Amino acid sequence: MFDALIIGGGAAGMSCGLVLGSAVTKEYAKDKHIGIIMHQKASHLQTALFNNALGLPAGTTGQSVLELGKEQLATQYPHVAQIESEKVLEIKPLPEGFEVITNKLSYTSKLVVIAVGYTNLLNIKGLESFVGPHPRAAAEKERIWLKNEDHLITKGLYAAGTLAGWRSQFNIAAGSGAQVATDILTLWNNGQDSHVHDKL
């Protein structure tokens, strides 16, 4: 069983994975089993070009961010399992956590973070009751969100990025994923506020 399983390998999902992975030195997180199902084909980063994202050189492509993000996660935090070439079909609640069913396998996790895009093509069974019109997108675009309060949909189930109701901006989506990660770290730390900073 995973302690935390992230669905989506875009800005929000990988940011969440990086922050969770970086807590490996913390007593409350050192033995946690973390995974990320690397949905990337539908990511808006596939066609993005960045000239206004802090820390990224002008002209950086979203495709390079997707590739470098996977490499960064694998190099820095190899204990975060990257699950490739699988698409999530269904999420089922369990007495403790959730079952996440893909087109190939089934996983269980105590916590699940959903960080896929906000298009109305989302078709993960089990989420239907949480879907609503996106609060920060033009109605004609038919964008959706998963209804949540501070990223929490229901106990143990989180939304991150545009699917959490945030605008489609790289830094906003990445920050949303990082916020969810620190909420999870706080939960693992028995409610004591937690975040991870690296220092020189």
C-alpha positions, 0 to 999 in steps of 0.5 A: 500500500502507498502512503500517498499516490499522486495521479498526474505528472504535470506541474502540480503532480510533479511539484507535489511529488518533489516536495513529498520526496524531499521530506525523506530525511524527516522522521515522520516521512522517512518510511512513507511509500510514495508513488506518482502515476505519470499522466503526461499525454494530456498535460497542457505543458505539452504545448506550453512556452514559458517566458514569464515563469519565475526561474525558467529561462525565457523560451523554455518549453513545457515539453522540456519541463515534463522531461526534466521534471521526471529526471529531477524526481528520479535523480533527487528522490528515487524512492518516489515510485514513478509509474509509467504508461498507465491511465487511471480508470477508477478510484474506489474508497476502501475502509482505509484509503482508496483503490486506484485501478488503471488500465493495467494494474490496481494500487491501494493508497492511504492518500490520493492526490488527483493532479490531472488537467481540468478538461471535461474529458476527465472520466475517472470513475468514482469522481462523478459526484465531485465534478462541477463547472470550473470557478475560474475559467470561461464557461464556454471552455467547459472546464471542470474542477473537483469540488474541494476545500483547501484542496481536500475533496474528502478525507484522504482525497486531494485535488491539485492544480487546475483541477482544484479550481486554480487558474491555468498558470504554470506557477499557480499549478506548481504551487498548488501541488506543493501546498497539497504536499505540505498539507500531507506532510503536516498530516503525517507529522500529527498535525504539526505544521510541516514544510521542507526547505533545503539550505546552503 
